[in-house]
């Protein structure tokens, strides 16, 4: 296999890396290997390099084929028996091709490690279902993932026996607000088309099409084939969410009134609630003063905020319900080995960036930080403890950016504090942000109103903080909605914690990220870094400056240098010697491995070679055993025939029959 590092073994630089990437891309090759990272450059068009025929070329192949997304899946399967549980992290900017890369990874694993027919279908159909509910069109990507997906495949032997999906950070604000060039989640257009519904309101502007109608039929068939019968109930609730965008409020006699219309009836019927209850929740607020429980009348603006919050949280619950349905059908508690795929939305920078982009980019900062720790600092300390020489390489870090966001009185802490302050405002939040972070190098002053600017590891982004406090808390009332056969509990307008109390999105985000990386850090990690070659999504167009920023921010050059001088595979001595005790290691192999105090440190090319030799040896052993068995069977057959012939001759002699007769 021709790795990226092999293109410039002497002294890789930023320019030589870009030249190698461009040269490969112009030849139609979109994959390049860089140590434990596979670089994937989005061609923005269909390429004929996938399918069962291509998969066969990578099955148990240890380095004689070109880099490919399938080679990452194959490597993960092979390393299950060497390095324990595996995780493949797919990262990159929005529009870089992460969703399709994750799909190809899953397709190969399902093809290679076939489980039951039902499980195979469920795993593959889960992508269609989750893309429908969790993906949407953005300014730069027609099928952008608006949530993070962590899919775990459970193995017994060489077969997949189960799976589990965890969803992270659904961009539920998209349900009620989309900026220019953005659309709502795909599933809303599908269900509208299935009902031939043309609808224009605060949430959506849509005229149904036959194409979306066909997509809804495919989605419904996917549910039906998986044995999930209540898609109609889900569709009813989704339509109710859209109709909430048509609920109108007017001012009559200095009171906010909910106008009666057809959409109000649709919402009440779908939520299984009375109009009076819905009006009370939307139009009245409450608070406790000393020992008294007091009610207030909401303004039109406040009523709309509560309406939008309710719509977002209902959709969030439906989305989680769909994930729970898939998990229930894939459940398996008997397996201890797993391969996981993390596909989380990429770094974003739009004309107007809000709380959603802040959280998305914060998540990408965490992913980059974990990558640097894993790739550089953790390995450096580990090498030193094992007595292995560590090369002198400077690796770019984003510790200062995370400190700006996560420290005490950092941006996240201040957003959290101001959100729960009864007198908190956007203006006071901005004052505190500048007061406590003016000396942070990555916090930049701006002249625009209600904005902050952060110099992220990818590039600087300006955020409008107008919605930070509202989206962090998401209201505070509860509406009983009936379960609709979906087992949905009362829809709380906040993110519930384990004790049933409301908690902020910032706290939820921190807990989710901590849980996610605790899971990942117990596994061996493979990285797929997706690169967007140009800003306009033009097929086979390579913008050098645009790509330069991406490879610089994620440390590709440093990774190449590190891969030349270090050993990506670390295997316990006992496991290594047991696995390769019958494999001959030649004198030429010495340069590609080192023995530490407790581990063997092995370069990728040598590990592939050892696995290949082991595979050949096992095949020869199987052939020898087979031949030995066949020889034994043949001998036994000959002996049996001789005995039979001798018995026949004795019988003939007793009956007076001679040979001449």
C-alpha positions as CSV (number, residue, x, y, z in Angstrom):
1,X,0.0,0.0,0.0
2,X,1.3,3.5,-0.9
3,X,1.0,5.6,2.3
4,X,1.0,9.4,2.2
5,X,4.2,9.3,4.3
6,X,5.9,7.2,1.6
7,X,5.5,10.1,-0.9
8,X,8.2,12.2,0.9
9,X,10.1,10.1,3.3
10,X,13.0,12.5,3.9
11,X,11.4,15.7,5.2
12,X,7.6,16.2,4.8
13,X,6.5,19.9,4.7
14,X,3.2,21.6,4.3
15,X,3.9,22.3,0.6
16,X,5.0,18.7,-0.1
17,X,2.0,17.4,1.7
18,X,-0.4,19.6,-0.4
19,X,1.4,18.6,-3.6
20,X,1.0,14.9,-2.8
21,X,-2.7,15.4,-1.9
22,X,-3.4,17.4,-5.1
23,X,-1.4,14.9,-7.3
24,X,-3.4,12.0,-5.9
25,X,-6.7,13.9,-6.1
26,X,-6.3,14.9,-9.8
27,X,-5.7,11.2,-10.6
28,X,-9.0,10.4,-9.1
29,X,-7.7,8.9,-5.9
30,X,-9.6,10.4,-2.9
31,X,-8.0,8.3,-0.1
32,X,-4.5,8.7,1.3
33,X,-3.1,6.9,4.4
34,X,-1.2,8.9,7.0
35,X,-0.1,6.8,10.0
36,X,-3.3,5.9,11.8
37,X,-5.2,8.6,9.9
38,X,-7.0,8.0,6.6
39,X,-7.4,11.3,4.7
40,X,-10.6,11.3,2.6
41,X,-11.0,14.1,0.1
42,X,-14.6,14.7,-1.0
43,X,-14.9,14.3,-4.8
44,X,-18.4,16.0,-4.8
45,X,-19.5,13.4,-7.3
46,X,-20.2,9.7,-7.6
47,X,-17.1,7.5,-7.9
48,X,-17.2,3.8,-8.8
49,X,-14.9,2.4,-6.1
50,X,-17.4,0.9,-3.8
51,X,-19.6,-2.3,-3.6
52,X,-19.1,-6.0,-3.1
53,X,-16.4,-6.2,-5.8
54,X,-14.2,-3.6,-4.2
55,X,-14.9,-5.1,-0.7
56,X,-13.4,-8.4,-1.8
57,X,-10.1,-6.8,-2.6
58,X,-9.7,-5.6,1.1
59,X,-10.9,-8.8,2.8
60,X,-8.0,-10.0,5.0
61,X,-5.6,-8.0,2.8
62,X,-2.6,-6.7,4.7
63,X,-1.1,-4.0,2.5
64,X,-1.2,-4.9,-1.2
65,X,-4.1,-2.6,-2.1
66,X,-4.5,1.2,-2.2
67,X,-5.8,3.2,0.7
68,X,-9.6,3.1,1.0
69,X,-12.3,3.6,3.5
70,X,-12.8,-0.2,3.5
71,X,-9.2,-0.6,4.7
72,X,-10.0,1.2,7.9
73,X,-12.9,-1.2,8.6
74,X,-10.7,-4.2,7.8
75,X,-7.9,-2.9,10.1
76,X,-10.4,-2.4,12.9
77,X,-11.7,-6.0,12.5
78,X,-8.1,-7.4,12.4
79,X,-7.1,-5.4,15.5
80,X,-10.0,-6.7,17.6
81,X,-7.9,-9.7,18.5
82,X,-4.8,-7.6,19.1
83,X,-5.7,-4.3,20.6
84,X,-9.2,-5.0,22.1
85,X,-12.3,-2.9,21.3
86,X,-12.0,-0.5,18.4
87,X,-13.4,3.0,17.6
88,X,-13.3,4.8,14.2
89,X,-13.7,8.6,14.5
90,X,-14.9,10.3,11.4
91,X,-14.2,14.1,11.5
92,X,-13.8,17.1,9.3
93,X,-15.5,20.3,8.3
94,X,-19.2,20.5,7.4
95,X,-19.5,19.3,3.8
96,X,-16.3,17.2,3.8
97,X,-18.1,13.9,3.3
98,X,-18.3,12.5,6.9
99,X,-21.9,11.0,6.6
100,X,-21.1,9.0,3.4
101,X,-17.8,7.9,4.9
102,X,-19.5,6.5,8.0
103,X,-22.0,4.8,5.8
104,X,-19.3,3.0,3.8
105,X,-17.5,2.0,7.0
106,X,-20.7,0.4,8.2
107,X,-21.5,-1.3,4.9
108,X,-18.1,-3.0,4.8
109,X,-18.4,-4.3,8.4
110,X,-21.9,-5.7,7.8
111,X,-20.7,-7.3,4.5
112,X,-17.6,-8.8,6.1
113,X,-19.0,-9.9,9.5
114,X,-22.5,-11.0,8.5
115,X,-24.9,-11.5,11.3
116,X,-28.5,-12.6,10.9
117,X,-30.4,-11.3,7.9
118,X,-32.7,-9.2,10.1
119,X,-29.7,-7.6,11.9
120,X,-27.9,-6.8,8.7
121,X,-31.0,-5.1,7.3
122,X,-31.6,-3.3,10.5
123,X,-28.0,-1.9,10.6
124,X,-28.1,-0.7,7.0
125,X,-31.7,0.7,7.2
126,X,-30.8,2.5,10.4
127,X,-28.7,4.9,8.3
128,X,-31.7,5.8,6.1
129,X,-33.9,6.3,9.2
130,X,-31.4,8.4,11.1
131,X,-30.5,10.5,8.1
132,X,-34.2,11.3,7.6
133,X,-34.7,12.4,11.2
134,X,-31.3,13.9,11.9
135,X,-30.0,15.4,8.7
136,X,-30.9,18.6,6.9
137,X,-29.8,20.9,4.1
138,X,-27.4,23.7,5.1
139,X,-25.8,26.5,3.1
140,X,-22.9,24.3,2.2
141,X,-24.2,20.7,2.4
142,X,-27.4,19.2,1.1
143,X,-27.3,16.3,3.5
144,X,-25.6,17.6,6.7
145,X,-25.7,15.6,9.9
146,X,-27.3,17.8,12.6
147,X,-26.5,15.4,15.4
148,X,-23.6,13.2,16.6
149,X,-24.0,9.4,16.1
150,X,-22.0,6.8,18.0
151,X,-22.8,3.4,16.6
152,X,-21.4,0.4,18.4
153,X,-21.4,-3.0,16.7
154,X,-21.1,-6.0,19.0
155,X,-19.1,-9.1,17.9
156,X,-19.0,-12.8,18.8
157,X,-16.2,-14.5,16.9
158,X,-16.3,-13.1,13.4
159,X,-20.0,-12.3,13.4
160,X,-21.9,-9.2,14.3
161,X,-24.5,-10.2,16.9
162,X,-25.9,-6.8,18.0
163,X,-25.6,-3.0,18.0
164,X,-26.3,0.1,19.9
165,X,-26.8,3.7,18.8
166,X,-26.2,6.8,20.9
167,X,-27.3,10.2,19.7
168,X,-25.5,13.4,20.8
169,X,-26.3,17.1,20.5
170,X,-29.3,17.1,18.2
171,X,-29.6,20.6,16.7
172,X,-33.3,20.9,17.7
173,X,-33.4,24.7,17.2
174,X,-33.6,23.9,13.4
175,X,-37.2,22.7,14.0
176,X,-38.3,26.3,14.6
177,X,-35.6,28.5,13.0
178,X,-33.6,28.2,9.8
179,X,-31.4,30.9,8.4
180,X,-31.2,31.7,4.7
181,X,-30.0,28.7,2.6
182,X,-30.9,26.2,5.4
183,X,-33.9,23.8,5.6
184,X,-35.7,21.9,8.3
185,X,-35.0,18.2,8.9
186,X,-35.6,16.0,5.9
187,X,-38.4,14.0,7.6
188,X,-40.7,17.0,7.8
189,X,-40.7,17.4,4.0
190,X,-41.3,13.7,3.6
191,X,-44.4,13.6,5.8
192,X,-45.8,16.7,4.2
193,X,-45.4,15.2,0.8
194,X,-47.0,12.0,1.9
195,X,-50.1,14.0,2.9
196,X,-49.8,16.2,-0.2
197,X,-49.6,19.1,2.2
198,X,-48.5,22.6,1.1
199,X,-47.6,24.6,4.2
200,X,-46.1,28.0,5.0
201,X,-45.6,29.2,8.6
202,X,-42.9,30.2,11.1
203,X,-41.3,26.8,10.8
204,X,-41.4,25.7,7.2
205,X,-42.2,27.0,3.6
206,X,-42.9,24.0,1.4
207,X,-44.8,22.8,-1.6
208,X,-44.9,19.0,-1.8
209,X,-43.1,17.1,-4.5
210,X,-43.3,13.6,-5.9
211,X,-39.7,13.0,-5.0
212,X,-40.2,13.7,-1.3
213,X,-43.4,11.5,-1.4
214,X,-41.3,8.6,-2.7
215,X,-38.7,9.2,0.0
216,X,-41.5,9.0,2.6
217,X,-42.6,5.7,1.2
218,X,-39.1,4.3,1.4
219,X,-38.9,5.5,5.0
220,X,-42.2,3.9,5.9
221,X,-41.1,0.7,4.2
222,X,-37.9,0.7,6.2
223,X,-39.9,0.9,9.5
224,X,-42.3,-1.8,8.3
225,X,-39.5,-4.2,7.3
226,X,-37.8,-3.7,10.7
227,X,-41.1,-4.7,12.4
228,X,-41.8,-1.1,13.7
229,X,-45.5,-0.7,13.1
230,X,-46.3,2.7,14.6
231,X,-44.8,5.0,11.9
232,X,-48.3,6.5,11.4
233,X,-48.2,7.7,15.0
234,X,-44.8,9.2,14.6
235,X,-46.0,11.0,11.4
236,X,-49.0,12.4,13.2
237,X,-46.8,13.9,15.9
238,X,-44.3,15.3,13.3
239,X,-47.2,17.1,11.5
240,X,-48.4,18.4,14.8
241,X,-45.0,19.9,15.4
242,X,-45.1,21.7,12.0
243,X,-48.6,22.9,12.7
244,X,-47.4,24.5,15.9
245,X,-45.6,27.0,13.6
246,X,-49.1,28.2,12.5
247,X,-50.3,29.0,16.0
248,X,-50.9,32.7,16.1
249,X,-51.1,35.1,19.0
250,X,-52.8,38.5,19.1
251,X,-53.3,41.2,21.7
252,X,-56.9,41.8,22.8
253,X,-57.6,44.1,25.7
254,X,-54.0,44.1,26.7
255,X,-54.0,40.3,27.0
256,X,-52.3,37.8,24.7
257,X,-54.8,35.5,23.0
258,X,-54.3,32.3,21.0
259,X,-56.3,32.5,17.8
260,X,-58.4,29.5,17.0
261,X,-57.6,27.9,13.6
262,X,-57.3,24.5,11.9
263,X,-53.7,24.0,13.1
264,X,-54.8,24.4,16.7
265,X,-57.2,21.5,16.3
266,X,-54.5,19.4,14.7
267,X,-52.0,20.1,17.5
268,X,-54.5,19.4,20.3
269,X,-55.7,16.1,18.7
270,X,-52.1,14.9,18.1
271,X,-50.9,15.8,21.6
272,X,-54.1,14.4,23.1
273,X,-54.7,17.5,25.1
274,X,-57.5,20.1,25.6
275,X,-57.4,23.6,24.0
276,X,-57.7,25.1,27.5
277,X,-54.6,23.3,28.8
278,X,-52.6,24.3,25.7
279,X,-53.7,27.9,26.1
280,X,-52.8,27.9,29.8
281,X,-49.3,26.7,29.1
282,X,-48.7,29.1,26.2
283,X,-50.4,32.2,27.6
284,X,-49.7,32.1,31.4
285,X,-46.5,31.9,33.4
286,X,-46.1,31.3,37.1
287,X,-43.6,32.0,39.9
288,X,-43.4,31.6,43.7
289,X,-43.1,34.8,45.8
290,X,-42.3,34.0,49.4
291,X,-45.0,31.3,50.1
292,X,-47.5,32.3,47.4
293,X,-47.9,30.8,44.0
294,X,-48.6,33.6,41.5
295,X,-49.6,33.6,37.9
296,X,-48.6,36.1,35.2
297,X,-49.8,36.7,31.7
298,X,-47.3,36.1,28.9
299,X,-46.5,38.7,26.2
300,X,-46.8,37.6,22.6
301,X,-43.1,37.3,22.4
302,X,-43.0,35.1,25.5
303,X,-45.9,32.9,24.2
304,X,-44.0,32.3,20.9
305,X,-40.8,31.4,22.8
306,X,-42.8,28.8,24.8
307,X,-44.5,27.5,21.7
308,X,-41.1,27.1,19.9
309,X,-39.5,25.5,22.9
310,X,-42.3,23.0,23.2
311,X,-42.1,22.1,19.4
312,X,-38.3,21.6,19.7
313,X,-38.5,19.3,22.7
314,X,-41.3,17.2,21.3
315,X,-39.2,16.6,18.2
316,X,-36.2,15.8,20.4
317,X,-38.3,13.2,22.2
318,X,-39.5,11.7,19.0
319,X,-35.9,11.5,17.7
320,X,-34.8,9.8,20.9
321,X,-37.8,7.4,20.6
322,X,-36.7,6.4,17.1
323,X,-33.2,5.7,18.4
324,X,-34.6,3.6,21.3
325,X,-36.7,1.6,18.8
326,X,-33.7,0.8,16.7
327,X,-31.7,-0.2,19.8
328,X,-34.4,-2.4,21.1
329,X,-34.3,-4.3,17.8
330,X,-30.5,-4.6,17.8
331,X,-30.1,-5.3,21.5
332,X,-27.5,-7.9,22.6
333,X,-26.1,-8.3,26.0
334,X,-23.8,-11.3,25.5
335,X,-20.9,-9.7,23.6
336,X,-17.8,-8.1,25.1
337,X,-16.0,-7.1,21.8
338,X,-17.1,-4.1,19.8
339,X,-16.2,-1.8,16.9
340,X,-17.7,1.7,17.2
341,X,-18.1,4.5,14.6
342,X,-18.4,8.1,15.7
343,X,-19.9,10.5,13.1
344,X,-20.4,13.9,14.5
345,X,-21.1,17.1,12.7
346,X,-18.1,19.1,11.6
347,X,-16.7,22.6,12.3
348,X,-19.1,25.3,11.1
349,X,-18.8,29.0,10.3
350,X,-21.7,30.7,8.6
351,X,-22.6,34.3,8.0
352,X,-24.6,34.3,11.3
353,X,-23.4,31.9,14.0
354,X,-25.5,31.2,17.1
355,X,-25.5,29.0,20.2
356,X,-25.8,25.9,18.0
357,X,-22.6,26.7,16.1
358,X,-20.9,27.5,19.4
359,X,-21.7,24.0,20.8
360,X,-20.9,22.3,17.5
361,X,-17.5,24.0,17.3
362,X,-16.9,23.3,21.0
363,X,-17.4,19.6,20.3
364,X,-14.9,19.7,17.5
365,X,-12.4,21.4,19.7
366,X,-12.8,18.6,22.2
367,X,-12.4,16.0,19.4
368,X,-9.2,17.7,18.2
369,X,-7.9,18.0,21.7
370,X,-8.5,14.3,22.4
371,X,-6.7,13.5,19.1
372,X,-3.7,15.6,20.0
373,X,-3.5,14.0,23.5
374,X,-3.9,10.5,22.1
375,X,-1.5,11.0,19.2
376,X,1.2,13.0,20.9
377,X,1.2,13.7,24.6
378,X,-0.2,10.3,25.9
379,X,2.1,8.5,23.5
380,X,5.1,10.5,24.6
381,X,4.6,9.7,28.3
382,X,3.9,6.1,27.5
383,X,7.1,5.8,25.4
384,X,9.2,7.3,28.1
385,X,7.7,4.9,30.7
386,X,8.5,1.9,28.4
387,X,12.0,3.1,27.7
388,X,11.4,3.8,24.1
389,X,13.0,6.9,22.5
390,X,10.6,9.7,21.6
391,X,11.3,12.1,18.6
392,X,11.6,15.8,19.1
393,X,8.5,17.1,17.3
394,X,6.3,20.2,18.1
395,X,2.6,19.3,17.8
396,X,0.0,22.1,17.6
397,X,-2.5,22.1,20.5
398,X,-5.8,23.9,21.2
399,X,-5.5,23.8,25.0
400,X,-5.8,27.6,25.2
401,X,-9.1,27.6,23.2
402,X,-10.6,24.9,25.5
403,X,-9.3,26.9,28.5
404,X,-11.2,30.0,27.2
405,X,-14.4,28.0,26.9
406,X,-14.2,25.6,29.9
407,X,-12.3,27.4,32.7
408,X,-13.9,28.9,35.8
409,X,-15.5,32.2,34.6
410,X,-14.8,31.0,31.0
411,X,-17.4,31.4,28.3
412,X,-19.4,28.2,29.2
413,X,-19.4,29.0,32.9
414,X,-20.6,32.6,32.3
415,X,-23.4,31.5,29.9
416,X,-24.5,29.0,32.6
417,X,-24.5,31.6,35.4
418,X,-26.3,34.2,33.4
419,X,-28.9,31.7,32.2
420,X,-30.2,31.0,35.7
421,X,-29.9,34.6,36.9
422,X,-33.5,36.0,37.1
423,X,-32.1,39.4,36.0
424,X,-29.7,37.9,33.4
425,X,-29.5,39.7,30.0
426,X,-27.4,39.3,26.9
427,X,-25.8,42.7,27.6
428,X,-24.6,41.6,31.1
429,X,-23.4,38.3,29.6
430,X,-21.2,40.2,27.1
431,X,-19.8,42.5,29.8
432,X,-18.8,39.5,31.9
433,X,-17.3,37.7,28.9
434,X,-15.0,40.6,28.2
435,X,-14.2,41.3,31.8
436,X,-13.0,37.8,32.6
437,X,-11.5,36.8,29.2
438,X,-10.0,40.0,27.8
439,X,-6.5,38.6,28.3
440,X,-7.2,35.3,26.5
441,X,-5.3,35.2,23.2
442,X,-8.1,33.4,21.3
443,X,-10.9,35.8,22.5
444,X,-11.1,38.7,20.1
445,X,-13.0,42.0,20.4
446,X,-15.5,42.9,17.7
447,X,-17.4,46.0,16.8
448,X,-20.6,44.2,15.8
449,X,-23.5,44.4,18.3
450,X,-23.9,41.4,20.6
451,X,-21.1,39.4,19.1
452,X,-18.0,37.7,20.3
453,X,-15.2,36.2,18.2
454,X,-13.1,33.1,18.9
455,X,-10.0,32.1,17.1
456,X,-10.8,28.3,16.8
457,X,-8.2,25.7,15.8
458,X,-9.8,25.6,12.3
459,X,-10.3,29.3,11.8
460,X,-11.9,32.4,13.6
461,X,-15.7,32.5,14.0
462,X,-18.0,35.4,15.1
463,X,-21.0,34.4,17.2
464,X,-24.1,36.4,17.8
465,X,-25.0,35.8,21.5
466,X,-28.7,36.9,21.2
467,X,-30.0,33.4,21.7
468,X,-27.4,32.0,24.0
469,X,-29.4,32.3,27.3
470,X,-32.7,31.2,25.8
471,X,-31.4,28.1,24.1
472,X,-29.3,27.1,27.1
473,X,-32.3,26.9,29.4
474,X,-35.2,26.2,27.0
475,X,-38.0,27.5,29.2
476,X,-39.5,25.8,32.3
477,X,-43.0,24.5,32.0
478,X,-44.5,21.0,31.5
479,X,-47.3,20.0,29.1
480,X,-49.1,16.7,29.4
481,X,-49.3,15.3,25.9
482,X,-50.4,11.7,26.1
483,X,-48.2,8.9,24.9
484,X,-49.6,8.4,21.3
485,X,-48.4,4.8,21.6
486,X,-44.9,6.2,21.6
487,X,-44.4,5.9,25.4
488,X,-43.5,9.6,25.5
489,X,-43.6,11.0,29.0
490,X,-44.7,14.5,29.7
491,X,-42.7,16.9,27.5
492,X,-40.5,19.0,29.8
493,X,-39.2,22.2,28.3
494,X,-35.7,21.6,29.6
495,X,-33.2,18.8,29.4
496,X,-34.1,16.5,32.3
497,X,-31.3,15.1,34.4
498,X,-31.2,11.7,36.1
499,X,-33.3,13.0,39.0
500,X,-36.0,14.4,36.7
501,X,-35.0,18.0,37.3
502,X,-34.3,20.5,34.5
503,X,-30.7,21.2,33.6
504,X,-29.1,23.5,31.1
505,X,-27.8,22.5,27.7
506,X,-24.3,23.5,28.7
507,X,-24.4,21.0,31.6
508,X,-25.9,18.4,29.4
509,X,-23.2,19.0,26.8
510,X,-20.4,18.6,29.3
511,X,-21.9,15.4,30.7
512,X,-22.5,14.0,27.2
513,X,-18.9,14.8,26.0
514,X,-17.4,13.3,29.1
515,X,-19.4,10.1,28.8
516,X,-18.5,9.8,25.1
517,X,-14.8,10.3,25.5
518,X,-14.7,7.9,28.5
519,X,-16.2,5.3,26.2
520,X,-13.8,6.1,23.3
521,X,-10.6,6.2,25.4
522,X,-11.1,2.6,26.5
523,X,-10.6,1.5,22.9
524,X,-8.0,1.6,20.1
525,X,-8.8,4.5,17.8
526,X,-8.7,4.8,14.0
527,X,-9.1,8.2,12.4
528,X,-10.8,9.2,9.2
529,X,-10.2,12.9,8.5
530,X,-12.5,14.1,5.8
531,X,-11.2,17.1,3.7
532,X,-13.4,19.5,1.8
533,X,-11.3,20.4,-1.3
534,X,-13.2,23.6,-2.2
535,X,-15.8,26.0,-0.8
536,X,-18.2,25.8,-3.8
537,X,-18.6,22.0,-3.8
538,X,-17.3,21.7,-7.3
539,X,-16.4,18.1,-8.5
540,X,-12.7,17.4,-8.7
541,X,-11.6,20.9,-7.9
542,X,-8.7,21.3,-5.5
543,X,-8.3,24.7,-3.9
544,X,-4.8,24.6,-2.4
545,X,-5.3,27.5,0.1
546,X,-8.6,26.1,1.3
547,X,-7.1,22.6,1.9
548,X,-4.0,24.1,3.4
549,X,-6.0,25.6,6.3
550,X,-7.6,22.2,7.0
551,X,-4.4,20.1,7.0
552,X,-2.6,22.8,9.1
553,X,-5.3,23.0,11.7
554,X,-5.5,19.2,12.2
555,X,-1.7,18.7,12.3
556,X,-1.4,16.4,9.2
557,X,2.3,17.3,8.6
558,X,3.2,16.7,12.2
559,X,1.4,13.4,12.1
560,X,3.3,12.3,9.1
561,X,6.6,13.2,10.7
562,X,5.5,11.4,13.9
563,X,4.4,8.3,12.0
564,X,7.9,8.0,10.4
565,X,9.6,8.0,13.7
566,X,7.2,6.2,16.0
567,X,5.3,2.9,16.2
568,X,1.5,3.1,15.8
569,X,0.7,-0.4,17.1
570,X,1.4,-1.2,20.8
571,X,0.8,-4.8,21.8
572,X,1.4,-6.5,25.2
573,X,4.4,-8.8,25.1
574,X,2.6,-11.9,26.1
575,X,-0.2,-11.4,23.4
576,X,2.4,-10.6,20.7
577,X,4.5,-13.6,21.4
578,X,1.5,-15.9,21.6
579,X,0.1,-14.7,18.4
580,X,3.4,-14.7,16.4
581,X,5.4,-17.4,18.1
582,X,5.4,-19.6,15.0
583,X,6.0,-16.6,12.6
584,X,9.6,-16.0,11.6
585,X,10.9,-12.5,12.2
586,X,13.8,-11.7,9.9
587,X,16.8,-9.4,10.6
588,X,15.3,-6.8,8.2
589,X,12.3,-6.5,10.5
590,X,14.3,-5.3,13.5
591,X,14.1,-1.6,12.3
592,X,10.3,-1.7,12.4
593,X,9.7,-2.7,16.0
594,X,11.0,-2.1,19.5
595,X,10.5,-4.0,22.7
596,X,9.6,-2.0,25.8
597,X,9.2,-3.1,29.4
598,X,5.7,-4.5,28.9
599,X,4.9,-4.0,25.2
600,X,6.0,-4.5,21.7
601,X,6.0,-1.3,19.6
602,X,5.4,-2.2,15.9
603,X,5.2,-0.1,12.7
604,X,2.1,-0.6,10.6
605,X,3.9,-2.2,7.6
606,X,5.6,-4.8,9.8
607,X,2.3,-5.7,11.5
608,X,0.6,-6.2,8.1
609,X,3.6,-8.3,7.1
610,X,3.4,-10.4,10.3
611,X,-0.3,-10.9,9.9
612,X,0.2,-11.9,6.3
613,X,2.9,-14.4,7.3
614,X,0.7,-15.7,10.1
615,X,-2.3,-16.1,7.7
616,X,-0.1,-18.0,5.2
617,X,1.2,-20.2,8.0
618,X,-2.3,-20.9,9.3
619,X,-3.4,-21.7,5.8
620,X,-0.4,-24.1,5.3
621,X,-1.3,-25.8,8.7
622,X,-4.9,-26.2,7.6
623,X,-3.8,-27.6,4.3
624,X,-1.3,-30.0,6.1
625,X,-4.0,-31.1,8.5
626,X,-6.5,-31.6,5.7
627,X,-4.0,-33.6,3.6
628,X,-3.1,-35.7,6.7
629,X,-6.7,-36.4,7.3
630,X,-7.3,-37.3,3.7
631,X,-4.2,-39.6,3.7
632,X,-5.5,-41.3,6.8
633,X,-8.9,-41.7,5.3
634,X,-7.3,-43.1,2.1
635,X,-5.1,-45.5,4.1
636,X,-8.1,-46.7,6.1
637,X,-10.1,-47.1,2.9
638,X,-7.3,-49.2,1.3
639,X,-7.0,-51.4,4.4
640,X,-10.7,-51.9,4.4
641,X,-10.7,-52.9,0.8
642,X,-7.9,-55.3,1.3
643,X,-9.7,-56.9,4.2
644,X,-12.9,-57.1,2.2
645,X,-11.0,-58.7,-0.7
646,X,-9.3,-61.2,1.6
647,X,-12.6,-62.2,3.1
648,X,-14.1,-62.7,-0.3
649,X,-11.2,-64.9,-1.4
650,X,-11.5,-67.0,1.8
651,X,-15.2,-67.4,1.1
652,X,-14.6,-68.5,-2.4
653,X,-11.9,-71.1,-1.3
654,X,-14.3,-72.6,1.2
655,X,-16.9,-72.9,-1.5
656,X,-14.5,-74.8,-3.8
657,X,-13.9,-71.9,-6.1
658,X,-10.2,-71.5,-7.3
659,X,-8.5,-68.5,-8.8
660,X,-8.4,-70.1,-12.2
661,X,-12.2,-70.5,-12.1
